[in-house]
Amino acid sequence: MSYWSIYISKKEEKLLRKPIETIAKKNRWSFSQAVSGILRQHLIEEKKRLSDEDNWQKLTTQAFFEDDEEKDSIYDTL
């Protein structure tokens, strides 16, 4: 098990504490489990977003170089 220390400002603490406590209560988690769950979900979404951007870039590049014409159907493939 790892222990992490995260330092945040008083303003950030006021912003974050209530939503984290709400998530913890809803899922019957401890405060630290809720923070970990939020971080995990964020990382999963970020990984998916980056993957989507890579796929979009590949599709647009492919459409550009195929017969030197832009294809409208590229927008339908996503």
Secondary structure, DSSP 8 states (H G I E B T S, - for coil): ---------HHHHHHHHHHHHHHHHHHT--HHHHHHHHHHHHHHHHHHHHHHHHHHHHHHHHHHHGGG---GGGGG--
